[in-house]
Each structure stands twice: as structure tokens, then as C-alpha cells.
Amino acid sequence: MSFNSFSEFMAMGGHGLYVWLSYGLGLAVILINVILPRLQRNRLLAEQKRRLRREEGVR
């Protein structure tokens, strides 16, 4: 498929909204799948550090 201008490329033959929306949603899902586990890991590590400090303080 060949486009004569950038606006034709963005319009994707009248299907631009669906094409770019699907790309955007796909990128959002990928980013969520990368970011959320990292946040959960950091939260878990912080909780474990607090628990260890609390247990060491009791002894």
C-alpha cells in the first residue's frame, strides 16, 4: 500500500481511527504489563524490608 501524503497515511484509507486506536490500545496494554509488575515488586520489597526491621527491633 502506497500513500501520497502523510495525511493519507494517517487516514489509512478511511480506517485511520480504528488502526491508530488499536495501536494505541496495544501499546497501553504492553506498558501496563511492564510497569505494574515492577511496581508490585517494589512494594513487596519495601514491605519485606519494613517487616525485617520490625522483627530485628523486637529481639
CNS distance restraints for C-alpha pairs under 8 A (distance, minus, plus):
assign (resid   3 and name CA) (resid   8 and name CA) 5.93 0.50 0.50
assign (resid   3 and name CA) (resid   9 and name CA) 5.70 0.50 0.50
assign (resid   4 and name CA) (resid   8 and name CA) 6.66 0.50 0.50
assign (resid   4 and name CA) (resid   9 and name CA) 7.86 0.50 0.50
assign (resid   5 and name CA) (resid   9 and name CA) 6.43 0.50 0.50
assign (resid   6 and name CA) (resid  10 and name CA) 6.22 0.50 0.50
assign (resid   7 and name CA) (resid  11 and name CA) 6.10 0.50 0.50
assign (resid   8 and name CA) (resid  12 and name CA) 6.11 0.50 0.50
assign (resid   8 and name CA) (resid  13 and name CA) 6.85 0.50 0.50
assign (resid   9 and name CA) (resid  13 and name CA) 7.76 0.50 0.50
assign (resid  10 and name CA) (resid  16 and name CA) 5.81 0.50 0.50
assign (resid  11 and name CA) (resid  15 and name CA) 6.26 0.50 0.50
assign (resid  11 and name CA) (resid  16 and name CA) 4.27 0.50 0.50
assign (resid  11 and name CA) (resid  17 and name CA) 7.37 0.50 0.50
assign (resid  12 and name CA) (resid  16 and name CA) 4.58 0.50 0.50
assign (resid  12 and name CA) (resid  19 and name CA) 7.50 0.50 0.50
assign (resid  15 and name CA) (resid  19 and name CA) 6.18 0.50 0.50
assign (resid  16 and name CA) (resid  20 and name CA) 5.88 0.50 0.50
assign (resid  17 and name CA) (resid  21 and name CA) 5.84 0.50 0.50
assign (resid  18 and name CA) (resid  22 and name CA) 6.00 0.50 0.50
assign (resid  19 and name CA) (resid  23 and name CA) 6.34 0.50 0.50
assign (resid  20 and name CA) (resid  24 and name CA) 6.03 0.50 0.50
assign (resid  21 and name CA) (resid  25 and name CA) 6.08 0.50 0.50
assign (resid  22 and name CA) (resid  26 and name CA) 5.98 0.50 0.50
assign (resid  23 and name CA) (resid  27 and name CA) 6.15 0.50 0.50
assign (resid  24 and name CA) (resid  28 and name CA) 6.14 0.50 0.50
assign (resid  25 and name CA) (resid  29 and name CA) 6.21 0.50 0.50
assign (resid  26 and name CA) (resid  30 and name CA) 6.32 0.50 0.50
assign (resid  27 and name CA) (resid  31 and name CA) 6.15 0.50 0.50
assign (resid  28 and name CA) (resid  32 and name CA) 6.11 0.50 0.50
assign (resid  29 and name CA) (resid  33 and name CA) 6.15 0.50 0.50
assign (resid  30 and name CA) (resid  34 and name CA) 6.35 0.50 0.50
assign (resid  31 and name CA) (resid  35 and name CA) 5.97 0.50 0.50
assign (resid  32 and name CA) (resid  36 and name CA) 5.73 0.50 0.50
assign (resid  33 and name CA) (resid  37 and name CA) 6.91 0.50 0.50
assign (resid  34 and name CA) (resid  38 and name CA) 6.91 0.50 0.50
assign (resid  35 and name CA) (resid  39 and name CA) 6.31 0.50 0.50
assign (resid  36 and name CA) (resid  40 and name CA) 6.13 0.50 0.50
assign (resid  37 and name CA) (resid  41 and name CA) 6.01 0.50 0.50
assign (resid  38 and name CA) (resid  42 and name CA) 6.20 0.50 0.50
assign (resid  39 and name CA) (resid  43 and name CA) 6.16 0.50 0.50
assign (resid  40 and name CA) (resid  44 and name CA) 6.09 0.50 0.50
assign (resid  41 and name CA) (resid  45 and name CA) 6.14 0.50 0.50
assign (resid  42 and name CA) (resid  46 and name CA) 6.14 0.50 0.50
assign (resid  43 and name CA) (resid  47 and name CA) 6.18 0.50 0.50
assign (resid  44 and name CA) (resid  48 and name CA) 6.17 0.50 0.50
assign (resid  45 and name CA) (resid  49 and name CA) 6.18 0.50 0.50
assign (resid  46 and name CA) (resid  50 and name CA) 6.27 0.50 0.50
assign (resid  47 and name CA) (resid  51 and name CA) 6.17 0.50 0.50
assign (resid  48 and name CA) (resid  52 and name CA) 6.13 0.50 0.50
assign (resid  49 and name CA) (resid  53 and name CA) 6.19 0.50 0.50
assign (resid  50 and name CA) (resid  54 and name CA) 6.08 0.50 0.50
assign (resid  51 and name CA) (resid  55 and name CA) 6.12 0.50 0.50
assign (resid  52 and name CA) (resid  56 and name CA) 6.07 0.50 0.50
assign (resid  53 and name CA) (resid  57 and name CA) 6.14 0.50 0.50
assign (resid  54 and name CA) (resid  58 and name CA) 6.52 0.50 0.50
assign (resid  55 and name CA) (resid  59 and name CA) 6.81 0.50 0.50
